[in-house]
Amino acid sequence: MILTQQEQLAFQMIRDAARIGARCPTNIELEIATGYESTSMGPRLVARLAEKGMIKVLMTGQRFRQVQICATGECTAAMECRPHVPKGTRQVGRTAITEHEGRYSIKTRAG
């Protein structure tokens, strides 16, 4: 498989993280390391590596992705279990407290 110099560097960074079970490099980390100045190039590098069969993206989230190296089966760290909290909401245990126009509403989730 022929990889560009930037793809090789991005793959090395992801592979090194997977070898030690660390988190996957962020888009900005990949962009800085490969010399790109566009914020769209981090996700594009990851997508190209996946298309070429080098990696498999197992999970994505806001500022997070978990990746598996296809050749070895090694994976970057799994996401920390922190639920998404919408803007204007703060999470207290399983209770969400929301403010809207000076009024508060409380929603409790079971389980």
PyMOL commands that set and color helices and strands:
alter all, ss='L'
color gray80, all
select helices_A, chain A and resi 5-20+27-34+41-51
alter helices_A, ss='H'
color red, helices_A
select strands_A, chain A and resi 55-61+64-69+89-92+95-100+103-108
alter strands_A, ss='S'
color yellow, strands_A
deselect
rebuild
show_as cartoon
